[in-house]
Structure formats: C-alpha cells, structure tokens
C-alpha cells in the first residue's frame, strides 16, 4: 500500500510514517516508480508503535528508567537509561 493509505488507515500523518521508517521502527519499504509501497503487515507494526507510545503517555511510573526495567525492554534501551543518569 502507498504511504498515504498506510497513514490514513493508522490515523497518522505520512510524515509520522516516514519518521518511524527513519528511526528503524518500520522497515524501509519497496519502491515502485519512486513511491513507497508497504506490505500489509506494516499497518499492524505502525499500530503497535502508536499503541506503545500512547501507553507511555498514560504512564504514571516515577521514571522512564523504571518503565524500561519493568517492561523488560531490550538491553539497548536499558543501557540508554543507565547512561542518562
């Protein structure tokens, strides 16, 4: 699907989809005629990112470090939270 369709189905702006791609949260899509063409699974991935981000906005933990530890996120994220002390 094209970026506009993906964005619309996820209730996002196309710029957010491109940002997720830039961060590596969404795999770079195939390009046909210079246009991004995302596989159908990209929608579920984008929705998962929005859901996790929305959950973080509602978080009442004392610190981000606590959330990272509690959720047992990747060692890379745990390393980042330790380096920010």
N, C-alpha and C positions, 0 to 999 in steps of 0.2 A: 504494500500500500504506500501511497505517497505520504510525504511528511505532513501535509495539510490534513489528510484524512486521519492519520495517526493522532495528531494533535487534537483534532475535533472530537474523536472518539474517547480520548483521555481527558477532555475538557482542559486542555493546556494551550499555550501559545506555541507556535512552531519553534520559536527561539528557545523555549524550555527543552524541547526535544533535542535540538542541536547542542544545547548546553550539557544535557545528560550524556550525549554522544561524546562530546569533548572531554568530559570527566572520566569516561570509560564505563559509565553505568549502563550504557546501551551500546551494543556492538555497532561498529560502522556498517551501514547498510550497503547493499549492492547499488551501483549507479547505472541507470539506463538513460542514455541521452543527457547525461549531466544531472539527472534528477535522482534523489534518494528514493530507493524502493525498499521498504522494511518488510520483513517476513511477518506473518500473522502473530507469531509469538512475541513480537516486540510490544504489542499492546499490553499483554499481561505483565511484562517486565516494567514498562512505564507506570502502570497502575500500582505495581508493588512499590516502586520508588516513591509515588505520591502518597501511598498509604503509610509507609515508614516515616516519611517526612511529616505527615500530618500527626502521626503518633508522637513524634518528638516535640511537636509544637504544644501538645497537650500534656507533656511530661511534667511531673511535679517532683522529680528527683532533686536532691540537693546540688548535684553537679553532673556535668556531662560525663566525667570520669566514672561516676557511679553507674550511670546508664550503660556505658560501654562494658563495664565489668559485669553488671547484672545480666545484660543480654548476651554475654559471651560472644561478642563480635570478634572479628578477625584479629589476629595478633598484630597486624599492621596498624589497626585503629587503636588498639591498646597501647602500642608503642608511641603513637602520636599523642595520646592523652598524657602519658608519663612525661614526654619531652616538653609539654606545655606548662609544667609546674613551676 
